């Protein structure tokens, strides 16, 4: 996009400089009276102004189109980012629920292991004292 602007800017400068150069050269080499030359300068300046106005309008239209395209792309990227964030949130939620279940299961197993009496050679409590 930046190169398009650079190319267009170079074209616009070249166009204006070329137009001015051509107008000056034609005035210098044309065998006309002062009044005819002034009329020609006026006509050429009007023509050049119209061409510059048209070129500026085209540049504005291109800039507006580029801005609209950039806005659309930004909206698209934002939508993709929201979708990806939602996916990641769901994945984190699922993993945390799985981890919580695993911790709960291990905790329950540990509690059961502590509650069950240990069997050491005999079944009487007196033997363990």
RAHU-V504744 format. One record per residue. N is the residue number from 1. RES is the residue in three letters. OMEGA is omega as a letter, one per 20 degrees, with the letter a starting at -180 (* if undefined). D_FIRST is the distance of its C-alpha to the first C-alpha in Angstrom with 2 decimals. Layout:
N/RES/OMEGA/D_FIRST + N/RES/OMEGA/D_FIRST
//
This chain:
1/UNK/a/0.00 + 2/UNK/r/3.76 + 3/UNK/r/5.42 + 4/UNK/r/5.14 + 5/UNK/r/6.58 + 6/UNK/r/8.80 + 7/UNK/a/9.98 + 8/UNK/r/10.71 + 9/UNK/r/12.45 + 10/UNK/r/14.38 + 11/UNK/a/15.37 + 12/UNK/r/16.58 + 13/UNK/r/18.57 + 14/UNK/r/20.02 + 15/UNK/a/20.94 + 16/UNK/r/22.75 + 17/UNK/r/24.46 + 18/UNK/r/25.52 + 19/UNK/r/26.87 + 20/UNK/r/28.82 + 21/UNK/r/30.15 + 22/UNK/r/31.29 + 23/UNK/a/32.98 + 24/UNK/a/34.81 + 25/UNK/a/35.97 + 26/UNK/r/37.21 + 27/UNK/a/39.09 + 28/UNK/a/40.71 + 29/UNK/a/41.93 + 30/UNK/r/42.97 + 31/UNK/a/46.70 + 32/UNK/r/46.75 + 33/UNK/a/48.59 + 34/UNK/a/47.09 + 35/UNK/r/47.05 + 36/UNK/r/45.28 + 37/UNK/r/42.75 + 38/UNK/r/42.08 + 39/UNK/r/41.68 + 40/UNK/r/39.26 + 41/UNK/r/37.26 + 42/UNK/r/37.20 + 43/UNK/a/36.09 + 44/UNK/a/33.35 + 45/UNK/r/32.12 + 46/UNK/r/32.07 + 47/UNK/r/30.23 + 48/UNK/r/27.66 + 49/UNK/r/27.31 + 50/UNK/r/26.78 + 51/UNK/r/24.12 + 52/UNK/r/22.30 + 53/UNK/r/22.73 + 54/UNK/r/21.39 + 55/UNK/r/18.29 + 56/UNK/r/17.82 + 57/UNK/r/18.38 + 58/UNK/r/15.80 + 59/UNK/r/13.21 + 60/UNK/r/14.55 + 61/UNK/r/14.43 + 62/UNK/a/10.75 + 63/UNK/r/10.24 + 64/UNK/r/12.87 + 65/UNK/r/11.52 + 66/UNK/r/8.19 + 67/UNK/r/10.77 + 68/UNK/r/13.09 + 69/UNK/r/10.93 + 70/UNK/r/10.29 + 71/UNK/a/14.04 + 72/UNK/r/15.07 + 73/UNK/r/13.49 + 74/UNK/r/15.12 + 75/UNK/r/18.30 + 76/UNK/r/18.33 + 77/UNK/r/18.00 + 78/UNK/r/20.69 + 79/UNK/r/22.89 + 80/UNK/r/22.67 + 81/UNK/r/23.54 + 82/UNK/r/26.47 + 83/UNK/a/27.73 + 84/UNK/r/27.65 + 85/UNK/r/29.43 + 86/UNK/r/32.02 + 87/UNK/r/32.60 + 88/UNK/r/33.11 + 89/UNK/r/35.43 + 90/UNK/a/37.49 + 91/UNK/r/37.73 + 92/UNK/r/38.88 + 93/UNK/a/41.34 + 94/UNK/a/42.76 + 95/UNK/r/43.16 + 96/UNK/r/44.78 + 97/UNK/r/47.16 + 98/UNK/a/48.08 + 99/UNK/r/48.67 + 100/UNK/r/50.77 + 101/UNK/a/52.87 + 102/UNK/r/53.41 + 103/UNK/r/54.47 + 104/UNK/a/56.74 + 105/UNK/r/58.32 + 106/UNK/r/58.91 + 107/UNK/r/60.32 + 108/UNK/r/62.67 + 109/UNK/r/63.77 + 110/UNK/r/64.46 + 111/UNK/r/66.45 + 112/UNK/r/68.48 + 113/UNK/r/69.19 + 114/UNK/a/70.50 + 115/UNK/a/72.61 + 116/UNK/r/74.32 + 117/UNK/r/77.34 + 118/UNK/r/77.24 + 119/UNK/r/79.86 + 120/UNK/r/81.65 + 121/UNK/a/84.72 + 122/UNK/a/86.68 + 123/UNK/a/86.13 + 124/UNK/r/88.20 + 125/UNK/a/86.76 + 126/UNK/a/89.85 + 127/UNK/a/89.10 + 128/UNK/a/85.84 + 129/UNK/*/87.52
//
